[in-house]
Amino acid sequence: MSGFAGSLGLTVPRSGTRPTSDRVREAMFSSLEARDVLRGANVLDLYAGSGALGLEAASRGAASVVLVERNAAAARVCRANTAVVARAAPPGAALHLETIVSTVHAYLSSASGGDRVFDLVFIDPPYELGDPELADELTTLVLRLAPAAVVVVERSTRSPEPAWPPGLIPDRHRVYGETAVWTAVRDTP
């Protein structure tokens, strides 16, 4: 992790998650910092696992982070990691960190979060998530995106490119070993 929480180690759930490798995470965040999308961003981390992606964004300048994780044990790890990062925040930092125990579909489809919109979204689903389910989640997600929002999808290299719905424009694709990372940007009419 880099930023104000750079020296902290985060706990990882014992099972049921696939943490993003340090190499992939560093490449992702280098690209996001080059775009200047982290500072003051409202971030959504779907399939959060340990919360590492969202919490890294917080450590690098995001204003708020919502971690969505359906597995109760993993959500407890997210909450513990969130507390560690919150304690490391600079004095007076207005940082909002929240963990939601929910399926991604239920969170995106519900009124929870109200009219909250996000500037940056990480989607790192289990590799076994089907392409049609991912396409449905991306379609629902578009309604929660701020203008020019960035969406980062991490999948296996064996998975096809996500089916981008109207409102998302594919922007970048990178491969790191067995991991593929796609980036799309919210189309602003």
Backbone as a ProteinNet text record, in pm:
[ID]
protein_1_A
[PRIMARY]
MSGFAGSLGLTVPRSGTRPTSDRVREAMFSSLEARDVLRGANVLDLYAGSGALGLEAASRGAASVVLVERNAAAARVCRANTAVVARAAPPGAALHLETIVSTVHAYLSSASGGDRVFDLVFIDPPYELGDPELADELTTLVLRLAPAAVVVVERSTRSPEPAWPPGLIPDRHRVYGETAVWTAVRDTP
[TERTIARY]
84.7	0	88.9	41.6	112.9	24.5	74.8	-0.7	20.6	-72.3	-53.1	-52.3	-112.9	-116.3	-11.8	90.2	188.5	260.5	282.4	357.2	267.3	137.4	44.4	27	15.3	-20.1	-167.5	-237.8	-379.9	-400.1	-501.5	-538.6	-613.9	-594.3	-662.2	-752.4	-876	-962.9	-895.8	-924.9	-861.4	-895.9	-1018	-1058.3	-1169.9	-1196.2	-1309	-1276.5	-1152.5	-1116.7	-987.5	-964.6	-844.1	-782.1	-689.4	-633.2	-560	-571	-498.1	-349.9	-266.8	-122.9	-68.1	42.3	106.5	142.4	191.3	231.4	112.3	0.7	-119	-172.5	-178.7	-230.3	-145.5	-13.6	74.3	54.7	41.5	18.2	-114.9	-218.8	-350.5	-343.3	-281.3	-279.2	-185.5	-81.2	4.2	-77.3	-156.5	-241.7	-347.8	-408.5	-513	-454.2	-336.1	-272.3	-234.2	-191.3	-157.9	-282	-399.2	-526.1	-579	-520.3	-562.7	-708.6	-744.5	-881.9	-896.2	-785.7	-794.3	-826.4	-767.5	-780.8	-927.3	-982	-1118.4	-1226.1	-1189.8	-1285.8	-1377.4	-1497.3	-1589.5	-1570.6	-1525.7	-1482.8	-1576.7	-1605.4	-1685.3	-1599.4	-1581.6	-1502.8	-1599.2	-1633.6	-1727.8	-1651.8	-1707.4	-1638.2	-1510	-1523.8	-1410.3	-1307.1	-1346.4	-1248.4	-1191.9	-1065.6	-1002.5	-1024	-1073	-1089.7	-964.8	-863.4	-733.3	-740.1	-818.4	-823.2	-886.4	-1000.9	-1067	-985.2	-924.5	-845.8	-716.3	-660.3	-544	-585.1	-703.5	-752.7	-767.5	-818.2	-831.9	-694.7	-598.3	-464.7	-397.5	-440.9	-382	-465.9	-567.1	-636.1	-785.1	-848.2	-993.3	-1063	-1178.7	-1253.8	-1343.7	-1398.9	-1487.6	-1472.1	-1492.2	-1482.3	-1593.9	-1666.6	-1767.1	-1716.8	-1702.8	-1661.4	-1785.1	-1810.8	-1926.4	-1874.3	-1911.9	-1866.4	-1979.9	-2014.8	-2127.3	-2088.5	-1962.3	-1917.3	-1898.2	-1970.1	-1966.9	-1827	-1752.6	-1617.3	-1526.3	-1535.5	-1454.4	-1495.3	-1624.7	-1670.9	-1614.8	-1602.7	-1539.7	-1393.5	-1324	-1185.4	-1182.5	-1276.1	-1285.7	-1301.4	-1390.6	-1413	-1287.3	-1218.6	-1095.3	-989.2	-974.4	-877.6	-915.8	-1044.1	-1092.9	-1055	-1069.6	-1034.3	-884.9	-802.3	-657	-622.2	-682.1	-654.2	-708	-825.4	-883.5	-793.6	-737.3	-646.9	-518.6	-476.9	-353.1	-374.7	-501.2	-530.7	-470.3	-426.9	-371.5	-474.5	-431.2	-524.1	-610.2	-738.1	-830.8	-876.7	-830.3	-872.5	-1020.7	-1093.9	-1236.9	-1250.7	-1235.6	-1235.9	-1354	-1436.5	-1552	-1527.8	-1523.2	-1502.5	-1620.3	-1675.4	-1795.3	-1787.1	-1828.4	-1836.6	-1982.4	-2027.8	-2165.9	-2163	-2237.1	-2248.7	-2370.1	-2341.6	-2446.8	-2388.6	-2475.9	-2430.9	-2417.8	-2335.9	-2317.3	-2449.2	-2518.1	-2645.4	-2745.4	-2757.5	-2852.3	-2811.8	-2683.4	-2639.5	-2667.4	-2629.6	-2648.8	-2796	-2879.1	-3021.6	-3104.4	-3048.2	-3125.1	-3116.6	-3196.2	-3191.9	-3084.6	-3016.3	-2913	-2805	-2761.5	-2669.5	-2743.3	-2875	-2956.9	-2910.8	-2884.1	-2841.8	-2689.7	-2619.8	-2474.3	-2421.4	-2325.2	-2258.4	-2108.8	-2044	-1904.1	-1817.6	-1695.9	-1598.3	-1506.7	-1491.9	-1402.1	-1463	-1466.3	-1523.2	-1425.7	-1399.2	-1320.4	-1414.7	-1401.2	-1480.5	-1382.5	-1367.8	-1275.2	-1352.7	-1442.9	-1528.8	-1454.3	-1514.1	-1456.1	-1449.5	-1346.6	-1331.7	-1451	-1519.8	-1632.4	-1759	-1759	-1874.7	-1893.8	-2015.1	-2043.1	-2041.7	-2011	-2008.5	-2144.8	-2256.8	-2387.3	-2413.7	-2371.9	-2390.5	-2307.2	-2182.7	-2097.7	-2158.2	-2210.5	-2273.7	-2393.4	-2475.7	-2591.1	-2545.1	-2439.7	-2390.5	-2334.3	-2263.9	-2211.8	-2325.7	-2431.1	-2546.6	-2611.2	-2630.4	-2690.3	-2597.2	-2467.1	-2368.1	-2368.2	-2394.7	-2387.7	-2470.6	-2583	-2670.3	-2607.8	-2504.5	-2437.4	-2305.3	-2276.9	-2148.4	-2157.2	-2058.3	-2044.8	-1997.6	-2017	-1962.2	-1811.1	-1762.4	-1620	-1565.1	-1652.4	-1608	-1524.7	-1436.8	-1351.4	-1393.3	-1408	-1442.7	-1328.6	-1276.4	-1165.5	-1217.1	-1205.7	-1251.5	-1130.6	-1116.7	-1007.2	-1066.1	-1011.3	-1060.1	-943.1	-971.5	-874.4	-847.9	-727.9	-697.4	-780.3	-837.4	-922.8	-1063.7	-1096.4	-1228.4	-1225.9	-1338.5	-1343.4	-1354.2	-1334.4	-1354.3	-1497.2	-1517.4	-1654.3	-1742.8	-1870.2	-1968.2	-2006	-1942.6	-1964	-2101.8	-2182.6	-2315.9	-2307.2	-2416.5	-2418.7	-2389.2	-2307.7	-2269.6	-2127.9	-2068.5	-1929.1	-1849.3	-1738.8	-1652.5	-1523.6	-1492.7	-1368.1	-1250.1	-1152.3	-1043.1	-906.5	-889.7	-756.6	-767.1	-670.7	-663.5	-517.5	-487.4	-351.4	-357.3	-251.1	-239.7	-116.1	-133.2	-25	-29.7	49.8	46.6	-90.2	-158.8	-292	-406	-369.9	-470	-484.5	-608.3	-639	-710.9	-674.2	-737.4	-791.5	-922.5	-988.4	-1032.1	-1019.2	-1064.1	-1163.4	-1270.5	-1370	-1400.1	-1448.9	-1479.6	-1626	-1690.8	-1832.4	-1844.6	-1929.8	-1958	-2047.6	-2007.4	-2089	-2158.4	-2291.9	-2368.5	-2357.4
-117.7	0	123.5	228.9	356.1	464.9	586.4	696.4	702.2	767.1	784.4	652.8	547.3	417.1	321.5	377.1	298.1	192.1	213.6	116.8	12.6	24.4	-67.6	-195.8	-305.1	-431.5	-457.1	-501.8	-531.7	-681	-716	-855	-903.1	-1029.3	-1089.4	-1200.8	-1212.5	-1322.3	-1457.7	-1552.7	-1684.7	-1759.9	-1742.6	-1814.6	-1736.4	-1776.8	-1719.6	-1592	-1543.6	-1423.7	-1448.5	-1363.8	-1371	-1232.4	-1204.9	-1070.6	-1029.4	-902.4	-846.1	-843.9	-889.2	-892.5	-750.4	-738.9	-607.9	-545.7	-626.6	-576.2	-516.7	-588.1	-541	-415.6	-418.2	-302.9	-178.3	-192.8	-78.5	-22.8	-110.7	-65.2	7.9	-46.7	17.6	158.9	168.7	297.6	398.1	350.4	442.1	504.4	423.1	472.2	569.4	536.1	623	755.5	751.9	876.8	962.8	900.3	975.8	1046.8	987	1047.8	1149.9	1154.6	1243.4	1219.2	1091.4	1058.9	1023.3	1014.1	970	1082.5	1197.1	1306.3	1349.8	1333.5	1375.1	1286.3	1170.8	1082.7	1010.6	981.9	891.2	756.4	656.4	528.2	417.5	326.6	207.2	86.4	-3.5	-125.2	-242.8	-301.2	-413.2	-544.7	-643	-768.7	-734.1	-661.6	-597.5	-693.9	-813.7	-906.1	-848.3	-807.1	-744.5	-593.1	-538.7	-394.1	-323.4	-399.8	-341.7	-236.5	-259.7	-161.7	-30.9	-39.3	81.8	154.2	79.7	142.5	202.6	142.1	203.2	337.5	342.4	468.9	573.3	532.4	624.9	675.3	585.6	622.7	718.8	714.4	799.5	924.6	951.9	1078.9	1077.7	960.1	956.2	1011.1	1072.9	1131.6	1030	938.1	837.8	706.4	597.7	464.2	379	311.9	214	77.9	-13.5	-150.7	-238.2	-312.5	-401.8	-545.1	-624.5	-763.5	-848	-956.2	-1039.6	-1139	-1183.2	-1282	-1214.5	-1261.3	-1196.5	-1196.5	-1306.8	-1312	-1212.2	-1203.8	-1107.9	-965.5	-941.6	-807.5	-767.7	-864.2	-834.1	-793.2	-860	-823.4	-682.7	-652.4	-516.5	-412.6	-439.7	-343.7	-325.1	-434.9	-425.4	-346.4	-373.2	-300.2	-153.6	-126.1	11.8	87.4	22.9	87.3	117.9	28.2	49.4	169.5	176.1	287.3	418.8	414.8	537.2	593.4	505	550.9	612.5	568.3	619.4	749.7	787.4	908.3	1031	1126.7	1250.3	1320.1	1388.8	1460.2	1557.4	1556.1	1646.9	1600.6	1485	1435.1	1401.7	1450.2	1419.9	1297.4	1180.8	1055	970.7	929.6	846.9	706.9	607	467.8	385.3	303.1	226.2	87.4	-13.2	-150.5	-192.5	-244.1	-290.2	-441	-516.5	-660.4	-682.6	-715.5	-729.9	-793.4	-851.8	-891	-763.3	-767.8	-651.4	-616.1	-716.8	-691.4	-621.9	-672.6	-612.6	-469.3	-444.7	-308.5	-213.2	-252.4	-163.2	-141.5	-240.8	-231.8	-163	-150.8	-97.4	54.2	107.7	252	287.1	184.8	218	299.3	399.7	492.2	607.9	595.1	704	750.9	877.7	933.7	941.8	864.2	864	821.1	897.4	862.1	847.4	772.9	739.8	787.5	830.1	877.6	765.6	663.5	552.8	426	320.2	193.1	80.8	-3.9	-124.5	-243.1	-328.8	-452.2	-566.9	-646.2	-759.3	-882.7	-931.3	-1042.8	-1174.9	-1272.8	-1407.5	-1447.7	-1519.7	-1558.9	-1639.3	-1708.5	-1790.1	-1708.5	-1577.6	-1495.2	-1496.8	-1527.4	-1536.4	-1401.1	-1404	-1281.1	-1210.9	-1285.4	-1216.4	-1142.9	-1203.3	-1136.9	-1009.5	-1015.5	-897	-788.8	-827.3	-730.6	-663.5	-742.2	-684.3	-585.7	-621.8	-533.1	-403.5	-412.8	-292.1	-202	-262.9	-185	-110.8	-178.4	-116	-9.8	-35.6	55.9	191.6	194.8	320.8	430.1	393.4	491.9	552	488.5	534.7	605.8	635.6	694.5	844.3	914.6	1058.3	1078.2	1198.1	1224.3	1199.5	1136.3	1105.1	1006.4	932.2	831.1	724.5	661.9	555	423.4	318.5	185.3	91.9	21.1	-71.6	-212.6	-301.8	-440.4	-532.2	-617.5	-715	-854.1	-928.2	-1063	-1153.2	-1278.2	-1373.5	-1342.2	-1370.9	-1352.1	-1446.4	-1550.2	-1642.9	-1587.2	-1479	-1415.9	-1318.7	-1307.4	-1208.8	-1067.3	-969.6	-831.1	-814.8	-737.7	-716.1	-658.6	-692.4	-636	-498.7	-394.8	-258.5	-209.1	-164.7	-114.3	28.6	77.2	218.8	303.5	405.5	490.9	466.4	353.7	324.3	304	375	365.5	295	179.4	111.3	202.5	199.7	294.2	227.2	119.7	62.6	-84.6	-165.1	-306.9	-342.1	-404.4	-447.3	-589.8	-665.4	-802.6	-812.5	-875	-897.7	-1045.4	-1126.7	-1270.9	-1327.2	-1382.2	-1440.4	-1340.8	-1215.7	-1114.5	-1013.7	-987.7	-884.7	-770.6	-647.9	-530.2	-444.2	-419.6	-333.1	-206	-94.8	33.3	92.7	148.4	219.4	351.8	445.3	579.8	608.8	675.3	712.7	812.3	777.8	865.9	978.8	1100.2	1213.3	1271.7	1263	1311.1	1461.1
0	0	0	-65.9	-69.1	-10.3	-6.4	51.6	200.9	272.8	416.8	493.1	436.2	502.9	445.8	381.7	309.5	390.5	516.7	595.5	661.3	641.9	707.4	627.2	697.1	634.4	660.1	558.5	573.5	591.5	667.4	686.4	562.9	526.7	411.8	464.1	412.1	455.7	432.9	520.7	513.4	386.1	338.5	216.8	147.8	24	-48.9	-124.3	-116.7	-192	-268.6	-367.5	-448.2	-449.1	-355.9	-346.9	-474.9	-508	-621.7	-586.9	-678.6	-651.1	-637.4	-566.7	-547.8	-681.9	-774.8	-907.2	-982.1	-981.8	-1051.4	-982.7	-851	-776.8	-802	-800.1	-824	-964.9	-1063.4	-1201	-1213.2	-1150.7	-1152.7	-1096	-978	-910	-977.8	-1040.4	-1117.7	-1230.5	-1297.8	-1406.3	-1354.1	-1241.6	-1185.3	-1137.3	-1077.7	-1035	-1155.4	-1265	-1386	-1442	-1421.5	-1466	-1366.1	-1247.6	-1139.5	-1099.4	-1083.7	-1045	-897.7	-824	-684.8	-587.2	-605.7	-508.6	-494.8	-374.6	-345.8	-404.2	-459	-526.9	-428.5	-477.7	-410.4	-478.4	-401.4	-456.4	-411.5	-504.2	-476.8	-510.1	-412.3	-430.1	-419.3	-535.5	-540.4	-534.4	-465.1	-436.5	-360.8	-253.9	-186.3	-128.6	-87.9	-28.2	99.8	97.7	214.2	215.9	104.4	92.4	43.9	2.6	-30.6	-141.3	-245.8	-354.9	-308.8	-244.8	-197.4	-91.7	-1.8	104.9	51.7	-52.7	-118	-178.9	-240	-295.3	-185.3	-69.3	43.5	87.9	96.1	139.2	41.6	-84.5	-188	-217.4	-135.2	-149.4	-174.8	-187	-205.3	-81.1	-100.6	10.4	79.3	0.8	59.6	-15.4	59	1.4	58.8	-30.6	9	-37.3	57.6	28.6	31.2	-75.1	-80.8	-88.9	9.5	19.1	75.3	7.5	53.4	161.5	162.4	259.2	395	496	627.2	688.8	674.7	731.3	660	529.1	454.2	490	509.8	548.4	685.1	777	906.9	887.4	795.3	763.9	704.3	615	557	667.6	761.8	870.8	955.7	984.3	1063	985.8	856.9	775.3	762.8	753.5	746.5	873.7	987.5	1115.1	1120.9	1071.4	1070.3	983	863.6	771.7	828.9	888.9	947.1	1057.6	1140.3	1246.7	1190.5	1072.9	1012.5	934.8	914.9	836.1	902.9	823.1	880	969.1	1072.1	1159.7	1079	1108	1041.1	903.9	859.1	727.2	730.8	633.4	621.3	532.2	591.6	518.7	564.8	470.3	501.9	447.3	536.1	497.4	547	459	493.9	432.9	510.1	459.9	458.8	346.3	330.3	306.1	387	365.9	275.9	149.8	50.8	-74.5	-153.5	-286.5	-368.7	-470.3	-556.6	-624.1	-675.1	-742.7	-649.8	-527.2	-432.5	-399	-378.4	-346.5	-462.2	-583	-697.4	-730.4	-703.4	-736.1	-629	-508.3	-396.5	-390.4	-303.5	-279.7	-177.4	-119.8	-21.1	-90.9	-25.1	-88.3	-152.5	-160.2	-212.9	-348.2	-357.9	-486.2	-494.9	-414.6	-413.4	-550.2	-600.1	-725	-698.5	-784	-762.9	-878.2	-842.8	-940.5	-988	-904.5	-933.5	-877	-960	-917.3	-951.1	-851.7	-872.3	-872.9	-973.2	-979.9	-998.1	-893.8	-895.8	-851.3	-939.4	-899	-897.5	-831.3	-840.5	-987.5	-1024.9	-1165.5	-1216.1	-1126	-1170.2	-1197.9	-1169	-1201.7	-1352.8	-1395.2	-1538	-1607.7	-1735.8	-1814.6	-1818.8	-1828.9	-1827.2	-1694.7	-1582	-1452.1	-1444.1	-1490.5	-1491.1	-1580.1	-1695.5	-1786.6	-1719.9	-1648.6	-1576.3	-1470.1	-1395.6	-1290.5	-1349.3	-1461	-1525.8	-1573.9	-1626.6	-1673.2	-1557.3	-1444.7	-1327.4	-1269.1	-1273.9	-1218.8	-1288.5	-1416.9	-1492.8	-1425.6	-1366.5	-1301.7	-1176.4	-1123.7	-1001.5	-1028.6	-1155	-1191.1	-1213.1	-1160.5	-1185.1	-1329.2	-1384.3	-1517.5	-1517.6	-1622.7	-1641.4	-1537.9	-1469.1	-1372.8	-1443.4	-1366.6	-1418.4	-1352	-1433.9	-1385.1	-1421.1	-1319.8	-1338.7	-1310.2	-1409.5	-1395.7	-1403.6	-1303	-1298.5	-1316.8	-1414.6	-1444.1	-1481.2	-1501.6	-1552.5	-1700	-1745	-1887.2	-1974.4	-1915.9	-1990.7	-2011.2	-1941.7	-1955.3	-2072.1	-2143.2	-2251.5	-2194.6	-2280.5	-2239.5	-2188.8	-2083.4	-2034.9	-2145.8	-2139.5	-2232.3	-2177.5	-2230	-2179.4	-2221.9	-2127.3	-2161	-2215.8	-2274.7	-2312.7	-2189.6	-2208.6	-2097	-2049.4	-2088.4	-2054.3	-2182.8	-2192.6	-2309.8	-2270	-2334.1	-2300.9	-2330.9	-2238.9	-2247.9	-2253.7	-2176.4	-2164.5	-2126.4	-2172	-2137	-2114.1	-2001.7	-1969.8	-1915.2	-1941.3	-1892.6	-1805	-1687	-1591	-1553.8	-1620.1	-1593.7	-1627.4	-1527.5	-1546	-1523	-1495.6	-1463.1	-1576.1	-1614.1	-1713.5	-1643	-1677.5	-1618.7	-1732.2	-1728.4	-1825.1	-1754.6	-1823.3	-1771.1	-1869.4	-1816.7	-1899.3	-1832.9	-1912	-1863.7	-1891	-1796.9	-1811.3	-1925.6	-2018.8	-2132	-2082.6	-2105.8	-2063.4	-2186.2	-2188.3	-2304	-2323.6
[MASK]
+++++++++++++++++++++++++++++++++++++++++++++++++++++++++++++++++++++++++++++++++++++++++++++++++++++++++++++++++++++++++++++++++++++++++++++++++++++++++++++++++++++++++++++++++++++++++++++

